[in-house]
């Protein structure tokens, strides 16, 4: 069986050789390997792509989200996992939706094509197959630009809307927490949208993080109980 790195590199070659506009923005650099904990997978995190701003630093990105290294992002992920009752080192699987490096961060590319739409036509089938390896495992997306890729229909593409934002949230007037429903995403599975770690500098996300994690944990526990009840009936 091919590894994700081997399969991914084949996709990268197809993108470069496609002759489509996106081919000019795809790097041939080897894709990072997914982060896979030591034990059973109990949470999947979806990143966007591995293209950090500093081109020289990209040479050192060997694992998705740099989760093989300590730092602010790893600390953020560890906090998320600990709060919902799991260990990142043991129970986390992290992968990117777009596994290739781009010539520059895709949100900064002024191209004649929709970078995410073009790349998605190559990577989305791979991602669906990858996720199918872990049926029933909850999914968390990281970063707001990813919502434009993963959400379809009229559902919001703003992370803050799922975290209960209202203009008067500082007065304690917030909407209920929610997550992306299965019928609103191209994944065919529900997921919980999270801001990227730098967005925690914003007061709203910083103050709402623990409460949203509690909502996520409660939602997952309810799902487990309902599944156990269905099995017993």
C-alpha positions as CSV (number, residue, x, y, z in Angstrom):
1,X,0.0,0.0,0.0
2,X,1.3,3.5,-0.9
3,X,2.0,5.9,1.9
4,X,0.3,9.3,1.8
5,X,3.6,10.9,1.0
6,X,4.0,8.6,-2.1
7,X,0.4,9.1,-3.2
8,X,0.6,12.8,-2.6
9,X,3.8,13.2,-4.6
10,X,2.0,11.6,-7.6
11,X,-0.8,14.1,-7.3
12,X,1.8,17.0,-7.2
13,X,3.3,15.7,-10.4
14,X,-0.2,15.6,-12.0
15,X,-0.8,19.2,-10.9
16,X,2.5,20.4,-12.4
17,X,2.0,18.5,-15.6
18,X,-1.7,19.4,-16.0
19,X,-1.1,22.5,-18.1
20,X,-3.8,24.2,-16.0
21,X,-3.2,27.7,-14.6
22,X,-2.5,26.3,-11.2
23,X,0.5,24.4,-12.4
24,X,2.6,27.6,-12.3
25,X,2.0,27.9,-8.6
26,X,2.8,24.4,-7.4
27,X,6.1,23.5,-5.9
28,X,7.7,20.1,-6.5
29,X,9.0,20.0,-2.9
30,X,8.2,16.7,-1.1
31,X,4.9,17.0,0.8
32,X,5.0,16.8,4.6
33,X,3.9,13.5,6.2
34,X,0.7,13.5,8.3
35,X,1.0,13.6,12.1
36,X,-0.1,10.2,13.5
37,X,-0.2,9.6,17.2
38,X,1.0,6.5,18.8
39,X,-2.4,5.1,19.7
40,X,-5.9,4.9,18.3
41,X,-7.0,8.0,16.5
42,X,-9.7,10.0,18.3
43,X,-9.4,13.4,16.7
44,X,-8.6,14.5,13.1
45,X,-7.2,18.0,12.5
46,X,-7.4,19.5,9.0
47,X,-4.8,22.2,8.1
48,X,-4.9,24.2,4.9
49,X,-1.5,23.6,3.2
50,X,2.2,23.6,4.3
51,X,3.3,26.8,2.6
52,X,4.7,29.0,5.4
53,X,5.6,32.6,4.4
54,X,9.4,32.2,4.7
55,X,10.5,30.2,1.7
56,X,13.7,29.0,3.4
57,X,11.7,27.7,6.4
58,X,9.6,25.5,4.0
59,X,12.7,23.2,3.6
60,X,12.3,22.3,7.3
61,X,8.5,21.5,7.2
62,X,8.5,17.7,7.3
63,X,5.3,17.0,9.2
64,X,1.9,18.5,8.9
65,X,1.5,21.7,11.0
66,X,5.0,21.2,12.2
67,X,3.6,19.0,15.0
68,X,6.8,17.1,15.3
69,X,8.3,20.3,16.8
70,X,7.5,22.3,20.0
71,X,6.1,25.8,19.6
72,X,3.0,27.9,19.9
73,X,1.0,25.9,17.4
74,X,1.9,22.6,19.1
75,X,0.9,24.1,22.4
76,X,-2.4,25.2,21.0
77,X,-3.1,21.7,19.6
78,X,-2.1,20.1,22.9
79,X,-4.5,22.3,24.8
80,X,-7.3,21.4,22.5
81,X,-6.7,17.7,22.9
82,X,-6.2,17.8,26.6
83,X,-9.4,19.8,27.2
84,X,-11.5,17.2,25.2
85,X,-9.9,14.4,27.1
86,X,-7.3,13.0,24.7
87,X,-3.6,13.2,24.1
88,X,-2.2,14.7,20.9
89,X,0.9,12.4,21.1
90,X,-1.4,9.3,21.4
91,X,-4.7,10.1,19.7
92,X,-4.3,12.8,17.1
93,X,-4.2,12.5,13.3
94,X,-3.4,15.8,11.4
95,X,-3.3,16.2,7.7
96,X,-3.6,19.1,5.2
97,X,-6.5,19.5,2.7
98,X,-3.9,20.8,0.1
99,X,-0.9,18.6,0.7
100,X,1.5,20.3,-1.7
101,X,3.6,23.4,-1.2
102,X,2.7,26.4,-3.3
103,X,5.3,28.8,-4.6
104,X,3.9,31.3,-2.1
105,X,1.1,31.2,0.5
106,X,-2.1,30.7,-1.6
107,X,-4.0,33.5,0.0
108,X,-1.4,35.9,-1.3
109,X,-1.3,34.6,-4.9
110,X,-3.0,36.9,-7.4
111,X,-3.8,34.4,-10.1
112,X,-6.1,34.1,-13.1
113,X,-7.6,31.1,-11.4
114,X,-9.2,30.2,-8.1
115,X,-6.3,28.5,-6.4
116,X,-8.3,26.7,-3.8
117,X,-10.9,25.5,-6.3
118,X,-8.3,24.3,-8.8
119,X,-6.2,22.5,-6.1
120,X,-9.4,21.0,-4.6
121,X,-10.2,19.2,-7.8
122,X,-6.9,17.3,-7.3
123,X,-6.9,16.9,-3.5
124,X,-10.5,16.4,-2.4
125,X,-10.8,12.8,-3.6
126,X,-7.6,12.0,-1.8
127,X,-8.8,13.7,1.4
128,X,-12.1,11.8,1.4
129,X,-10.3,8.5,1.0
130,X,-7.9,9.5,3.8
131,X,-10.7,10.4,6.2
132,X,-12.6,7.2,5.3
133,X,-9.7,5.4,7.0
134,X,-11.0,6.8,10.3
135,X,-14.8,6.4,10.3
136,X,-16.7,8.2,13.0
137,X,-13.6,10.1,14.3
138,X,-14.5,13.8,14.9
139,X,-12.9,16.4,12.7
140,X,-11.6,19.9,13.5
141,X,-10.6,22.4,10.8
142,X,-7.9,25.0,11.5
143,X,-8.1,28.5,10.0
144,X,-10.9,30.5,8.4
145,X,-9.8,30.4,4.7
146,X,-10.3,26.6,4.8
147,X,-14.1,27.2,5.4
148,X,-14.4,28.6,1.9
149,X,-13.1,25.2,0.6
150,X,-15.0,22.8,2.9
151,X,-18.4,24.5,3.2
152,X,-21.0,24.4,0.5
153,X,-24.5,26.0,0.3
154,X,-25.6,28.9,2.5
155,X,-23.7,28.0,5.7
156,X,-21.4,30.6,7.1
157,X,-17.8,30.8,6.1
158,X,-16.8,32.7,9.3
159,X,-15.4,30.8,12.3
160,X,-16.8,33.4,14.7
161,X,-20.3,32.6,13.7
162,X,-19.9,29.0,15.0
163,X,-18.5,30.4,18.2
164,X,-21.5,32.4,18.9
165,X,-20.4,35.9,17.8
166,X,-22.8,38.8,18.0
167,X,-21.9,42.6,17.9
168,X,-22.8,42.7,21.7
169,X,-20.8,39.6,22.8
170,X,-18.8,41.6,25.3
171,X,-22.1,42.2,27.1
172,X,-22.6,38.5,27.4
173,X,-25.1,38.4,24.5
174,X,-23.9,35.5,22.4
175,X,-25.5,33.1,20.0
176,X,-25.4,29.3,20.8
177,X,-22.3,27.4,19.8
178,X,-22.6,25.2,16.8
179,X,-20.5,23.2,14.3
180,X,-20.7,22.6,10.6
181,X,-23.4,20.1,9.8
182,X,-22.9,17.1,7.6
183,X,-25.2,18.6,4.9
184,X,-23.2,21.8,4.7
185,X,-19.8,20.4,3.8
186,X,-18.1,18.7,0.9
187,X,-16.5,16.3,3.4
188,X,-19.8,14.4,4.0
189,X,-19.0,14.6,7.7
190,X,-19.6,17.3,10.3
191,X,-16.7,19.2,11.7
192,X,-15.8,21.8,14.3
193,X,-14.2,25.0,12.9
194,X,-11.3,26.6,14.9
195,X,-9.3,29.7,14.3
196,X,-5.6,29.4,13.6
197,X,-3.4,30.0,16.6
198,X,-2.5,33.6,15.9
199,X,-6.2,34.5,16.0
200,X,-6.1,33.8,19.7
201,X,-4.6,37.3,20.0
202,X,-8.2,38.5,19.4
203,X,-10.1,38.9,22.6
204,X,-13.2,37.1,21.3
205,X,-11.5,33.9,20.4
206,X,-9.2,34.0,23.5
207,X,-12.2,34.3,25.8
208,X,-14.4,31.9,24.0
209,X,-11.9,29.1,23.5
210,X,-12.5,27.1,26.7
211,X,-16.3,27.4,26.3
212,X,-16.2,26.2,22.7
213,X,-14.0,23.3,23.7
214,X,-16.5,22.3,26.4
215,X,-19.3,22.5,23.8
216,X,-17.2,20.3,21.5
217,X,-16.6,17.7,24.2
218,X,-20.2,17.6,25.2
219,X,-21.3,17.2,21.6
220,X,-18.9,14.3,21.1
221,X,-20.0,12.6,24.4
222,X,-23.7,12.9,23.3
223,X,-22.8,11.4,20.0
224,X,-21.1,8.5,21.7
225,X,-24.1,7.8,24.0
226,X,-26.5,7.9,21.0
227,X,-24.3,5.5,19.0
228,X,-24.2,3.1,22.0
229,X,-28.0,3.3,22.4
230,X,-28.5,2.6,18.8
231,X,-26.3,-0.5,19.0
232,X,-28.3,-1.8,22.0
233,X,-31.7,-1.3,20.4
